[in-house]
Amino acid sequence: MDENDLAPLSEKEQRAQQLTNALFAGKVDDARHSTYAALGRGNTNREVLDALVEAVTIVADLHEVGEYDQARVLATENAVNSCLQVLEDWLAKSQERFGLKVTVGPVGLKAGGVLSVALSAALRSVGFHSTSLGKTKTALDLLRNSEELRADIVISLLPSDGVEGHVRSFAEEVERGGFKDKFEVILLAPNLHSTNLHSTLGLARNSGEAITKATEIALRRKRTPPSPA
């Protein structure tokens, strides 16, 4: 098909594309203005958030193959935060659905900060009180910080290289630190061949699977009455 045969973008689609471009460029003011413009042209909060998450995933992939340096990733993270400020009222209302606290943080992942921010926002949008711990560097950091915040669910973002080894190391830290009974853990582990690698931890290959597993935990807790004191 010739380029000239492609249907032109609607104004709604154009505004969404402008937002994506602003995020790729890491332009804070443009990202905020584009968020308002996208909402003003009929994009829903959910559609704006989906565009944001997709852009962040692409930026992280580009960083992994050396196309984006750390400075550009940080600029994108700042632009993402400016978008989320516009969506804050919607997120604040949405996060009340389950009444559970979730923490999200990277372990050994260079672009983990921006990925944590985006996933945390997505979790808030579906009903969780989610906090991004994007500066964590080790499993123990994430687990201890999550314990201090009294998290119900902890989601860790792991590197795709040597992912099975990262899963085993994290599981060992959970066991060694006695965290198993304090919260439920979901490891977001790209390129994982089997999600049955460790029986006591939830395993997900992408953010969508991680959100689904967190939702399953929330629904299970809703159905299960609390134990008598």
N, C-alpha and C positions, 0 to 999 in steps of 0.2 A: 504494500500500500504506500502510495506517495504521501509525503508529509503534508502536501496541500489538501489531501483528501480527509485529514484528521479534523474532527469537529472542534471548533474553537471552545476554549474553556469558558464556562459561565462565570459571572462576576463572583459568585460564591466560591467556585473552584480557584479563581485567580487570587482571591484574598487568602485562601488556605495555602496556596503555593507561595505567596509572598511571606507568609509566616514561616514556612519551611526554609525558604531561602535566608531569612533573617537569622534563624537558628543555626544554619550551616555556617553563616558568616560570623556568628557570635556577636551580633549587634544588639545590644540591650534595648536601646530606645526603639529601634525598628521592630524588634520582636514584640515589645509591649504594645506599640501602636498597631501592629499587624494583628495582634490578638483581638483588640477592640474592633478593628475593621472586619475581621472574619466573623465575629459574633454579630456585628451590625448588618452583615450581608446574608444572614440566615444560617450560618454554621452553628451547630449546637455546642454546648460546653464539652460534651463527649467527643464530638468530631474534632474539636480543637485539641483536646488532650490526646486523642489517637494520633493526630498529625505530629504532635510533640514527641510522643513515645517513638513513633517511627523514625523521626529525624534523629533522635538521640541514638537509636540502635545503629543507624547508618554511620553516624559520627564515630561511635565506638568501634565499629568494624573497620572504618578507614584508619583509625588510630592503630588498630592491631596490625594492619599491613603496612604501617609507616607513612600513610598519606596525610595524616593529621598529627601534628606534634602536640605536646602536652599543653602548650599555651593556647592553641586553638580549641582543645577540648575544654579547658577552663573557661574560655570565652563563651563557648556554647552553654556550659553549665550556668553561667551568669545570665545569659539570655533566657534560658529555660526558667530560671527563678523569677525573672521579670514577667514571663507569661503566667506563671502560676499565681502571682500576686493578683492578676486580673480574675483568675478563676477561684480565688480563695473563698468567697462567700458560698459558692456552689459546693466546693470540696468540704467546707466546714459542716454543711448540712448533710452531705452524703455520708460522711464518716460515722454518723451516729447509728447506722443500721445494726451492726453486730455488737458494739460495745466492747470490742477486743483491741488490745494494743499489739501492734506489730512493729518490729524494728527491721530495717533493711541496711545491710552494709557489705562492702566488698572485702575480700581477703586475697591479697596478691594480685589485684586487678588494677592496672594503671588508669583505665578510664572508668573506674568503679564509682567515682563520685557522681558523675553526671547520670550514670545508669541508676544509681541508688535514688537520686532525686526523682527521676522519671517514674520508676517502679513504685516508690512510696506514694507519689501523687495518684497513680493508677489504683493503688490499694485503697487510698482514701475515697476515691470516686465510687468504689463498689461497697463501701461500708465499714472500713477499718480505721481506727486511730493509728496512723502509721507515721513513724519517725525515721528519717534518713540519717544513718550514721556513716556518711560517705568518706570520713577521714580515717576509718579503721584500717589497720594494716595486717593484723593477725587474727586468727580465730579467737584467741583468748581475749583480745581487746573487745571484739564484737560481743562475745558471750558475757563478759563482765559488765559492759555498758548496758546490755540488754537486761541483765539481772537488776542493775540499779534503777532502770526505768520500769521495772516490773512488767516486762513484756509477756504476752501470752504466746506469741509466735515470733520466731526469729528467722529471717530469710537472708542467706548469705550468697553473694555473687562470686562465683569462682572462675578462674581462667580456663579457657578451653584447652590449652596445652597441658598434657599430663593430668587430665581432669580426674581420672580414677584415683590417682595418688592424692590429689587435693581432697577428694571426698573422704578417703580413708584417714587422712591426717585430721580433718575436721571432726570426724566421728570419734577419733581417739581423744581429742581435746574435750569433747562433750562428756565422754565417759570419765576421763581423768579428773575433770573439774567438778563432777557431780551435778552437771547441768541438766541431765536427762529428765529429772522430775520437776524442773522449774518452768520449762516452756517447751513447746514443740518447735522443731527445727526443720526448715525446708532449705535445701541446697539447690541453687540455680546453677546447673552444671552443663554448659553447652558441649555438644559433641559426645555426650555420655551415651554409650552403647546400650546400657541396660539400666532401667530405673529400679531394678531389684538388687542393686549393688550392696545396699546396707538396709537391713530390715527396720532399724529404729529411727531412721531419718527419712523425711520426705524428700524426694528427688524430682527435679524438673529440668527440662532441656531449654526452656525459654520462659519469658516473663508471663505469657499467657497460662502456661502450665502451673507456674508458681502461684498465680492468683487463684486458679481453679482449686489447687490443693489447700490454700489458705481458706477459701470459701467452704470447702468440704469440712475442714476442721471446725469452722464457726457454726455450720449447720448441725454438725454432730453434737457439739456442745449445747446447742439450743435444744436438741431433742433429749439430751441426757440430763435428768434432774440432778442438782448438787447433792453430794453425799451428806447424810446427817452428821452434825457435829458430835 
